[in-house]
Amino acid sequence: MKIKISMLGLSLLFCGGLAFAGDSASNRKDQTVRLGQKSGIHLMYATSTPFVLEFPGEDWTLGLTYGSGKYDYSYTDYNSATSAYSINTQSINFSTQEITARYYIGNSFNIPLGYANYKISYPDWVYSGVTYDIEYSITQLNYGIGNEWTYDWGGYLGVDWYQGGSKLSDEVTVTLKSGTETTTTLAKATTTSTDIAAFAGVFVMTFGFGF
């Protein structure tokens, strides 16, 4: 049933795009600036729901993306010093910053490109009774394929069917807050975030209104 509903939604999306955005290139050209929001099956977009500021054009669109968010989860920690277990709640903070561009091939088909800086922080992260603040940042190049429909009334809807990424650099900062640090706890804190690869996603949607 869920698959049928999803297919119906995609069909309506395509029909709406074709019926009401037949001249997307000209509509983009007539706009000076537009505001929107980005979401989709992508960790950073799903958690930070970033806002988008774009300067559209017939062949190119340039833009800026920014957003932040938080995710909480619970886990069990074993303290080797006291031989006791404890249940902890961990918050993870996400931040998205991007410089983006789109090159259009035809009316709506486009190649999205971007330079991104993503940050993930783990405040009061506990392992074996030792508490750290962990901050991780990564810069990467984004690329993909998508379609974008700009409507006569000013609205627009973009779908990046696939967005990949290539890591340029990353950095992790581990700050001891409390407890007796060991080489094991420090190594675990350091690798917790650096196991992250370049972010990628599918069905990334951008929607908003242009002026």
Kinemage of the C-alpha trace (Angstrom):
@kinemage 1
@onewidth
@group {chain A} dominant
@subgroup {mainchain}
@vectorlist {calphas} color= white
{ca met a 1} P 0.000 0.000 0.000
{ca lys a 2} L 2.835 2.422 0.888
{ca ile a 3} L 4.546 1.714 -2.429
{ca lys a 4} L 1.313 2.384 -4.338
{ca ile a 5} L 0.798 5.661 -2.459
{ca ser a 6} L 4.409 6.701 -3.147
{ca met a 7} L 4.044 5.924 -6.855
{ca leu a 8} L 0.811 7.929 -6.945
{ca gly a 9} L 2.583 10.867 -5.297
{ca leu a 10} L 5.403 10.738 -7.831
{ca ser a 11} L 2.906 10.577 -10.684
{ca leu a 12} L 1.100 13.665 -9.389
{ca leu a 13} L 4.441 15.431 -8.977
{ca phe a 14} L 5.418 14.745 -12.590
{ca cys a 15} L 1.991 15.674 -13.919
{ca gly a 16} L 2.027 18.915 -11.938
{ca gly a 17} L 5.498 19.758 -13.133
{ca leu a 18} L 4.664 19.149 -16.776
{ca ala a 19} L 1.283 20.821 -16.692
{ca phe a 20} L 2.123 24.020 -14.847
{ca ala a 21} L 5.843 24.539 -15.460
{ca gly a 22} L 6.114 23.984 -19.189
{ca asp a 23} L 8.362 27.019 -19.626
{ca ser a 24} L 10.579 26.720 -16.563
{ca ala a 25} L 13.589 28.263 -18.312
{ca ser a 26} L 11.750 31.512 -19.089
{ca asn a 27} L 10.163 31.591 -15.641
{ca arg a 28} L 13.590 31.268 -14.010
{ca lys a 29} L 14.953 34.017 -16.223
{ca asp a 30} L 12.185 36.384 -15.096
{ca gln a 31} L 13.044 35.934 -11.409
{ca thr a 32} L 15.706 37.861 -9.484
{ca val a 33} L 15.824 35.985 -6.187
{ca arg a 34} L 14.002 33.105 -4.553
{ca leu a 35} L 13.669 31.598 -1.102
{ca gly a 36} L 13.114 27.944 -0.303
{ca gln a 37} L 13.802 24.970 1.906
{ca lys a 38} L 15.600 21.701 1.310
{ca ser a 39} L 14.831 18.202 2.599
{ca gly a 40} L 15.096 14.597 1.488
{ca ile a 41} L 16.774 11.256 2.060
{ca his a 42} L 20.063 12.807 3.143
{ca leu a 43} L 21.292 12.862 6.762
{ca met a 44} L 22.241 16.542 6.876
{ca tyr a 45} L 19.092 17.796 5.145
{ca ala a 46} L 16.784 15.536 7.140
{ca thr a 47} L 18.232 16.746 10.455
{ca ser a 48} L 18.952 20.423 9.723
{ca thr a 49} L 16.102 21.223 7.235
{ca pro a 50} L 18.160 24.068 5.724
{ca phe a 51} L 16.828 27.232 4.128
{ca val a 52} L 17.898 28.204 0.624
{ca leu a 53} L 18.602 31.627 -0.898
{ca glu a 54} L 19.073 31.444 -4.687
{ca phe a 55} L 19.669 33.735 -7.628
{ca pro a 56} L 18.037 31.983 -10.596
{ca gly a 57} L 18.827 32.242 -14.278
{ca glu a 58} L 17.974 30.597 -17.559
{ca asp a 59} L 21.183 28.526 -17.719
{ca trp a 60} L 22.636 28.832 -14.195
{ca thr a 61} L 21.276 29.238 -10.665
{ca leu a 62} L 23.582 30.186 -7.789
{ca gly a 63} L 22.651 29.884 -4.138
{ca leu a 64} L 23.434 29.627 -0.437
{ca thr a 65} L 22.120 26.983 1.966
{ca tyr a 66} L 22.093 27.126 5.767
{ca gly a 67} L 20.367 25.179 8.524
{ca ser a 68} L 20.826 23.476 11.889
{ca gly a 69} L 19.076 20.829 13.953
{ca lys a 70} L 19.390 18.287 16.768
{ca tyr a 71} L 18.800 14.572 17.229
{ca asp a 72} L 18.566 12.760 20.603
{ca tyr a 73} L 18.983 9.073 21.367
{ca ser a 74} L 19.604 6.815 24.389
{ca tyr a 75} L 22.347 4.230 24.845
{ca thr a 76} L 23.877 2.012 27.553
{ca asp a 77} L 27.404 2.794 28.770
{ca tyr a 78} L 29.639 0.439 30.751
{ca asn a 79} L 32.072 2.032 33.218
{ca ser a 80} L 35.067 -0.280 33.509
{ca ala a 81} L 36.306 1.552 36.621
{ca thr a 82} L 33.133 0.851 38.621
{ca ser a 83} L 31.926 -2.228 36.701
{ca ala a 84} L 28.506 -0.594 36.386
{ca tyr a 85} L 26.122 0.116 33.515
{ca ser a 86} L 24.260 3.377 32.994
{ca ile a 87} L 21.676 4.616 30.494
{ca asn a 88} L 22.669 7.937 28.935
{ca thr a 89} L 20.869 10.337 26.609
{ca gln a 90} L 23.007 11.772 23.828
{ca ser a 91} L 22.286 14.859 21.742
{ca ile a 92} L 23.858 15.296 18.305
{ca asn a 93} L 23.867 18.764 16.757
{ca phe a 94} L 23.933 19.137 12.970
{ca ser a 95} L 24.846 22.220 10.913
{ca thr a 96} L 24.671 22.630 7.128
{ca gln a 97} L 26.346 25.361 5.064
{ca glu a 98} L 26.609 25.211 1.272
{ca ile a 99} L 27.466 27.289 -1.760
{ca thr a 100} L 25.467 25.805 -4.619
{ca ala a 101} L 25.084 26.027 -8.391
{ca arg a 102} L 22.855 24.396 -10.979
{ca tyr a 103} L 23.583 24.074 -14.666
{ca tyr a 104} L 20.442 23.475 -16.718
{ca ile a 105} L 20.375 21.232 -19.741
{ca gly a 106} L 17.106 22.116 -21.395
{ca asn a 107} L 13.985 23.247 -19.607
{ca ser a 108} L 14.160 21.491 -16.228
{ca phe a 109} L 16.900 18.837 -16.250
{ca asn a 110} L 19.994 20.078 -14.418
{ca ile a 111} L 23.296 19.161 -12.828
{ca pro a 112} L 23.508 20.395 -9.210
{ca leu a 113} L 26.949 21.266 -7.849
{ca gly a 114} L 28.053 22.530 -4.466
{ca tyr a 115} L 30.793 23.231 -1.953
{ca ala a 116} L 29.572 22.120 1.474
{ca asn a 117} L 30.688 22.392 5.078
{ca tyr a 118} L 28.853 20.039 7.438
{ca lys a 119} L 29.372 20.038 11.213
{ca ile a 120} L 28.355 17.407 13.740
{ca ser a 121} L 28.877 17.845 17.479
{ca tyr a 122} L 28.371 15.466 20.392
{ca pro a 123} L 28.131 17.506 23.632
{ca asp a 124} L 28.688 15.544 26.863
{ca trp a 125} L 29.494 12.302 25.062
{ca val a 126} L 30.214 9.546 27.611
{ca tyr a 127} L 32.298 6.418 27.160
{ca ser a 128} L 33.400 4.155 30.008
{ca gly a 129} L 32.647 6.884 32.553
{ca val a 130} L 34.679 9.573 30.751
{ca thr a 131} L 32.861 12.615 29.347
{ca tyr a 132} L 33.956 14.491 26.213
{ca asp a 133} L 32.737 17.216 23.899
{ca ile a 134} L 33.291 16.042 20.312
{ca glu a 135} L 33.105 18.311 17.292
{ca tyr a 136} L 33.506 17.065 13.737
{ca ser a 137} L 33.472 19.075 10.515
{ca ile a 138} L 33.797 17.979 6.903
{ca thr a 139} L 34.100 19.890 3.650
{ca gln a 140} L 33.092 18.176 0.433
{ca leu a 141} L 32.134 18.713 -3.177
{ca asn a 142} L 28.541 17.800 -4.049
{ca tyr a 143} L 27.259 16.726 -7.464
{ca gly a 144} L 24.230 14.975 -8.871
{ca ile a 145} L 21.384 14.956 -11.383
{ca gly a 146} L 17.929 16.443 -11.020
{ca asn a 147} L 14.905 18.222 -12.420
{ca glu a 148} L 13.513 21.575 -11.368
{ca trp a 149} L 10.185 23.099 -12.349
{ca thr a 150} L 9.527 26.839 -12.016
{ca tyr a 151} L 5.858 27.752 -12.193
{ca asp a 152} L 4.178 30.746 -13.800
{ca trp a 153} L 2.937 31.963 -10.409
{ca gly a 154} L 6.493 32.095 -8.971
{ca gly a 155} L 6.801 28.852 -7.063
{ca tyr a 156} L 9.422 26.218 -7.848
{ca leu a 157} L 10.050 22.572 -7.036
{ca gly a 158} L 13.355 20.778 -7.546
{ca val a 159} L 14.135 17.080 -7.119
{ca asp a 160} L 17.713 15.847 -7.111
{ca trp a 161} L 17.298 12.184 -7.895
{ca tyr a 162} L 20.833 11.497 -6.731
{ca gln a 163} L 23.393 13.631 -4.888
{ca gly a 164} L 26.900 12.337 -4.275
{ca gly a 165} L 29.860 13.846 -2.487
{ca ser a 166} L 33.657 13.771 -2.466
{ca lys a 167} L 35.411 14.574 0.810
{ca leu a 168} L 37.953 17.406 0.610
{ca ser a 169} L 38.968 17.657 4.264
{ca asp a 170} L 37.754 16.895 7.749
{ca glu a 171} L 38.676 17.800 11.325
{ca val a 172} L 37.783 16.408 14.729
{ca thr a 173} L 38.176 18.184 18.075
{ca val a 174} L 37.919 16.144 21.285
{ca thr a 175} L 37.737 18.003 24.615
{ca leu a 176} L 37.906 16.146 27.930
{ca lys a 177} L 35.239 17.380 30.371
{ca ser a 178} L 35.353 14.899 33.254
{ca gly a 179} L 36.597 11.471 34.248
{ca thr a 180} L 39.945 9.713 33.976
{ca glu a 181} L 41.024 9.622 30.355
{ca thr a 182} L 42.779 6.570 28.940
{ca thr a 183} L 44.190 5.809 25.519
{ca thr a 184} L 41.132 3.615 24.906
{ca thr a 185} L 38.561 6.312 25.735
{ca leu a 186} L 40.421 8.928 23.694
{ca ala a 187} L 40.712 6.604 20.698
{ca lys a 188} L 37.010 5.770 20.907
{ca ala a 189} L 36.030 9.449 21.119
{ca thr a 190} L 38.236 10.324 18.157
{ca thr a 191} L 36.968 7.556 15.871
{ca thr a 192} L 33.301 8.083 16.764
{ca ser a 193} L 32.978 10.922 14.249
{ca thr a 194} L 35.858 10.266 11.855
{ca asp a 195} L 34.203 7.032 10.725
{ca ile a 196} L 31.887 9.345 8.752
{ca ala a 197} L 32.359 9.349 4.975
{ca ala a 198} L 31.238 12.012 2.507
{ca phe a 199} L 27.481 12.574 2.715
{ca ala a 200} L 25.218 11.500 -0.138
{ca gly a 201} L 21.482 11.194 -0.672
{ca val a 202} L 18.572 10.540 -3.005
{ca phe a 203} L 15.265 12.271 -3.696
{ca val a 204} L 16.486 15.608 -2.317
{ca met a 205} L 13.685 18.153 -2.685
{ca thr a 206} L 13.963 21.940 -2.786
{ca phe a 207} L 10.797 24.023 -2.871
{ca gly a 208} L 9.992 27.693 -2.456
{ca phe a 209} L 8.971 30.934 -4.151
{ca gly a 210} L 10.767 33.385 -6.449
{ca phe a 211} L 10.386 37.126 -7.049
